């Protein structure tokens, strides 16, 4: 009996809290137009059929702005609510302000990994760190790197051309190699030609490789056959005799190795 009363009280508190929070949000969001939400599921129903179609989701958002204007309120589950802006003036006001820098709840998942750095922090901490880093990205400094940006981007485009009109493919190895070329040229003044020669020792040493033994269920080394190189590794006390394995770096560079 007592347990039932406790559970009922907790449920009642949660419902009241939900309704109070909903009332506060409605007072704010009523000034913005938008599609009518479900009381619990919000506007999620508008996107259910598009969950595997990012382009379709984007087009759906644009269609809302065509109907409701430059500012559109969209509801998620329960009391999750957001406002979509497409007016550059609105975006400038938000990004340049100091009262709207509190990141959404999704950023909380990054904090254990990245700490309270510039990406995750907010408030005065963000302002202080942003002021420190701003001179590094001043237009007058970036202008001298435009030639390097252009050169490496042209190489990237040539690497991507063979995939044109051939369906989906993994763009990650290409963009990371391009970024590495740009960073090394602009920050260190060194040309490593990572896009042209991804098998070079420096490129493969930037990140620790992941080793996958041949025959593993999750062995997907075939996905990286564009950048494959072959080598033979000498006997090592940690290797199992006669085992073959695939060594793949962050950049998609794969080595097929055999221990003796």
Phi, psi and omega in degrees: 000310181297320179298321179296322179294319179298313180298315180297321179295317179297317178298317180297318179297317180296318180295315179298316179298319178298315182291321178296316180295320178296321179296318178297316181293322179295323178300325181277317189279345181296343178281351180245138177282166177169168179295148182293125183269156169287148185299324182257313188267359178061225180260017182300328180300336179291341187242001184303314183285350183251013188298335178252020182227083181305319179296322179293323177296317179298316180296325178295317177299317179297322180295326176297319179291328176296328183273315190254356176102195187286341178235129186220129179264134180231136182256142172257205180291141178055244184254022175281124182218146178216159179239126181264129180243143173232357179279122180304326180294320177296316181296319179297318180297318181292313184289332181268352181279169179247358182258354184239031184262001178288120186287157179289169186298335181298331181290341179298331180288341180274341186299317178298334182272312186259348185074189181269063179274195183298324183291321188263329185290168179209177178068212185296326178298317179295316181301314181298313182290326178294322178296325180294319186272342184306314181302333181295330184251025177294146183305322182294332177279317182293330182301326182287349180259000184300321180300317178294318177303315183295316181299311183289328177292322177297320177296317179300317180299318179296325179290330182275339184305319180301341182268357184299133176061028180241019179089188183290148174205165183278109183273349186303311180301325182290314183290325180291321177294320177297316179297321179296318177300316183293315181298315181295321182288317185277323184271325185244355179069022182245138176256113183254351176053047182297324181290324181277329183225071182291350182273358182296150184303321182296315181299318182286342183266354182299318176235146178298132181288157176254128183260129178233124180284141180301136181097349177297148181298327184262017181289111180239034183297340179295338180293344185246023187292349176293331185246024186285141169226157182242145179207164176242128183259134181289166183299137181226145184296340181268353182271149174274127184305131173078006182271140175260144177214159179251128181247116186237127181272177180300332187274004180085019179269123186246137174241126176263114189239155177227129177269150181262000000 
